[in-house]
Amino acid sequence: MITVATWNVLHRTHAENWGEDTTGNWPDESERIAAVTARLAGRAEQVVALQEVSGDQLAGLRRAIPDRSVHALWYPRVPRPRHGKCSLEDPSEYLALLVNGPAQQLAAEAFDDDPGKGLLAVRIDGALVVNAHVSFGQRQPRQLARLAELAATSTEPVILLGDFNSDRATVAAGLGPGFTVVDLPPGALPTRPGGPGIPSQTIDHVVVRGGGTSGAVVEDAYGLSDHNILCVNVTV
């Protein structure tokens, strides 16, 4: 069994540009980064996929968890504040995978049609694991097709996980046959809590090809990010 989790930790510049409540809850970004790092350092999953990781957050994770391998994709697009100055020392944005155990990085690419979204793939013992952050809207079908194409290159089970910016049915249709998108149990928290005028959604997913899943749960992030944490057990 492989235990996995996925969490969009919310890049500070995106939070400020979109007026997320997180900025009010955590006015000092260094304190939020320390809290996110502490939450992640205490996790037991074999693989943790992170989206919207700032350079400051990535540096904090590398210092805090030297016993795990940290794989990262740097995006060509650096988020720019719409108002004021950036509060980050390193405003770059990354996808990251935290792996407890051996892992071989196989692919790291921003999508051709969005330099701020992409995929990061590693091979662990028994499976290909792909962290993905997929765009919203018209670019989504091409990006899901790219993920399916990458999965097809593996002779082992494949675990796709991340922020897909769409619901379960849309992700399943976009990936095509052979993929199982984890269905959360009744009463599960949304992975993207709502706000004023914004409905709650579940847009973060774990998808498996060639394996089974159990124990899916969404953990409350308690305002550290605009996303909650999705955790799943995968049998391969």
Solvent accessible surface area in square Angstrom, and as a share of the most:
residue,aa,sasa,rsa
1,M,148,0.66
2,I,8,0.04
3,T,39,0.23
4,V,0,0.00
5,A,0,0.00
6,T,0,0.00
7,W,1,0.00
8,N,1,0.01
9,V,3,0.02
10,L,5,0.03
11,H,1,0.00
12,R,13,0.05
13,T,1,0.01
14,H,32,0.14
15,A,1,0.00
16,E,67,0.30
17,N,29,0.15
18,W,170,0.60
19,G,58,0.56
20,E,31,0.14
21,D,100,0.52
22,T,5,0.03
23,T,30,0.17
24,G,61,0.58
25,N,91,0.47
26,W,67,0.24
27,P,105,0.66
28,D,61,0.32
29,E,10,0.04
30,S,74,0.48
31,E,99,0.45
32,R,6,0.02
33,I,19,0.10
34,A,61,0.47
35,A,27,0.21
36,V,0,0.00
37,T,14,0.08
38,A,68,0.53
39,R,63,0.23
40,L,1,0.00
41,A,38,0.30
42,G,68,0.66
43,R,26,0.10
44,A,98,0.76
45,E,23,0.10
46,Q,52,0.23
47,V,0,0.00
48,V,0,0.00
49,A,0,0.00
50,L,0,0.00
51,Q,0,0.00
52,E,23,0.10
53,V,0,0.00
54,S,4,0.03
55,G,6,0.06
56,D,30,0.15
57,Q,5,0.02
58,L,8,0.04
59,A,42,0.33
60,G,8,0.07
61,L,0,0.00
62,R,118,0.43
63,R,181,0.66
64,A,47,0.37
65,I,4,0.02
66,P,113,0.71
67,D,115,0.60
68,R,32,0.12
69,S,41,0.26
70,V,26,0.15
71,H,26,0.11
72,A,25,0.19
73,L,15,0.07
74,W,129,0.45
75,Y,0,0.00
76,P,76,0.48
77,R,83,0.30
78,V,45,0.26
79,P,8,0.05
80,R,190,0.69
81,P,42,0.26
82,R,139,0.51
83,H,161,0.72
84,G,68,0.66
85,K,185,0.78
86,C,40,0.24
87,S,70,0.45
88,L,15,0.08
89,E,168,0.75
90,D,51,0.27
91,P,41,0.26
92,S,15,0.10
93,E,1,0.01
94,Y,34,0.13
95,L,0,0.00
96,A,0,0.00
97,L,0,0.00
98,L,2,0.01
99,V,0,0.00
100,N,80,0.41
101,G,35,0.33
102,P,125,0.79
103,A,29,0.23
104,Q,109,0.49
105,Q,80,0.36
106,L,91,0.45
107,A,20,0.16
108,A,43,0.33
109,E,53,0.24
110,A,25,0.19
111,F,10,0.04
112,D,158,0.82
113,D,44,0.23
114,D,6,0.03
115,P,63,0.40
116,G,0,0.00
117,K,29,0.12
118,G,0,0.00
119,L,0,0.00
120,L,0,0.00
121,A,0,0.00
122,V,0,0.00
123,R,98,0.36
124,I,2,0.01
125,D,125,0.65
126,G,25,0.24
127,A,0,0.00
128,L,8,0.04
129,V,0,0.00
130,V,0,0.00
131,N,0,0.00
132,A,0,0.00
133,H,4,0.02
134,V,0,0.00
135,S,1,0.01
136,F,163,0.68
137,G,36,0.35
138,Q,165,0.73
139,R,94,0.34
140,Q,12,0.05
141,P,85,0.53
142,R,142,0.52
143,Q,3,0.01
144,L,3,0.01
145,A,55,0.42
146,R,69,0.25
147,L,0,0.00
148,A,22,0.17
149,E,101,0.45
150,L,18,0.09
151,A,0,0.00
152,A,71,0.55
153,T,101,0.58
154,S,19,0.12
155,T,142,0.82
156,E,48,0.21
157,P,30,0.19
158,V,0,0.00
159,I,0,0.00
160,L,1,0.00
161,L,0,0.00
162,G,0,0.00
163,D,2,0.01
164,F,0,0.00
165,N,33,0.17
166,S,18,0.11
167,D,78,0.40
168,R,101,0.37
169,A,72,0.56
170,T,60,0.35
171,V,0,0.00
172,A,37,0.29
173,A,84,0.65
174,G,31,0.29
175,L,9,0.05
176,G,22,0.22
177,P,137,0.86
178,G,55,0.53
179,F,30,0.12
180,T,75,0.43
181,V,4,0.02
182,V,11,0.06
183,D,97,0.50
184,L,36,0.18
185,P,65,0.41
186,P,138,0.87
187,G,83,0.80
188,A,36,0.28
189,L,75,0.37
190,P,35,0.22
191,T,0,0.00
192,R,39,0.14
193,P,46,0.29
194,G,36,0.35
195,G,33,0.32
196,P,125,0.79
197,G,86,0.83
198,I,85,0.43
199,P,98,0.62
200,S,66,0.43
201,Q,77,0.34
202,T,44,0.25
203,I,13,0.06
204,D,1,0.00
205,H,5,0.02
206,V,0,0.00
207,V,0,0.00
208,V,2,0.01
209,R,61,0.22
210,G,61,0.59
211,G,33,0.32
212,G,33,0.32
213,T,51,0.30
214,S,62,0.40
215,G,55,0.53
216,A,18,0.14
217,V,73,0.42
218,V,9,0.05
219,E,53,0.24
220,D,50,0.26
221,A,1,0.01
222,Y,170,0.65
223,G,27,0.26
224,L,13,0.06
225,S,8,0.05
226,D,20,0.10
227,H,7,0.03
228,N,7,0.04
229,I,1,0.00
230,L,2,0.01
231,C,11,0.07
232,V,2,0.01
233,N,42,0.22
234,V,0,0.00
235,T,75,0.44
236,V,73,0.42
